[in-house]
């Protein structure tokens, strides 16, 4: 039995502006109460994550950094469930340590919703 690798490597990150733009221009997303996941197929065998946390969402840098840390951790734990996708996670409401369990549940539900959406529509990779 082989366990999935749970590391968050550099290759699993969206780093360039063009990568973010292509995900946003694809205009596919799933959303919840706190989070929006924009997605697009990629040609790779693994999922990649990009984070966008604006100053409107969280005024203080400490809060923005906490949100990014939480999102990276949730992706790291769930990345083995995702096919070759580029994801951009964007919170549209601020959350703190008190809402961690709620955010964790919402992220899991959004991943499940995304999988159902991909399976039902049989979306073809578009570039």
N, C-alpha and C positions, 0 to 999 in steps of 0.2 A: 504494500500500500504506500503510495507516494502522497505526501502532504503538499498542499499548495504553498508556494513561496509567498510570504507575507511582507516582504521588504518593499519599500517605496523607493525604487531606483530612479535615477535621473532620466532614463529612457521612458519612464511612465509619466513624465511631466510635459505639459504643453508650455513651451518657453517663448516661441516667436510670435510676433504680432500677426503674421499671416496665418498661423495655425488657429489662433483665436478668431480671427476674422472669418475664416472658412467655416468654423462651427456656427458662429452667429448668422452668417449669410445663408446657411442651410435651413434655418428657421424651424427646426424641430426641437420640442422641449416637453418636459413633464414638470409639473409644479405642485407644490404643497403649501402648507401654511407659512413655513419659514424659508423654504429653499426652492430654487428653480434649477433644473438640470437641462442645459442645452446639449444636444448630442449630434454626432455625425459619424458615419462609418469611416474607418480608416483601412488601409491595406495591411495593417500589422496584425499579429496574432494576439495582441494584448491591448487593454484599454489604457488610455492616457487621460490625465486630469489637468485642468487649468482652473485657477481660482480668480474670481473678480469680487472684491469686497470694497465697495465705494465708501466715501466719506459720508454720504447721505445715510447709509445703513448704520454705520457705527462711527460716531464722531471722533472718539479717541483711538490712537494707534494701538494701544494696549488691547482694546476690544476687537479691533480688526485683526490683529495678530492671533488672538484667541480663536476667533471664528475660523481663520485659515488653518490653524493647528488642528482644530476639531474636524474640519472637512478633510484634511489630508489623512487623518487617522481613520475616519470612516471609510474613505476610499481604499486605504491600504488593506483594511480588513475584508472589504467586499470586492476587491478587484478581480478575484478569481471567478466570480459569478458573471462578470461582464465579458461579452465578446469583443472583437476588435472595434472599439469605439473611441472617439475623442469626446470627452465630456468637459463642459465648462460649468462649474458649480457657482451659483450666484445667490447669496442670501438676499431676500428682500425685506426681512425684518431682523432686527438685532436680537441676539440671544446670548445668554450667559451660562454660568455653571449650573444654575438652578434648572435650566431647561435641557441639560445634556441628554437625559434619558428620552425626552420627547424628540429631540433632534435626531438621536440615534435611530429611534423607531421610524421617524419620517423618512430618513435617508434610506433605510431598508425597504420601506414601502415604495419609495420612488424607484429604487432599483428593480423591485418586483414588477411595478407598473411598466417600466421601460422594457423589461424582458417580455411581458405579455404583449405590449404594443408591437415590438419587433416580431414576435412569433405570429401574431394574428394578421398583421399586414404584409408579412413577408417582404419587408422593405429591401429593395436592392441597393447595394452600395452605389452612391453617386459621387462623382468628383467635381 
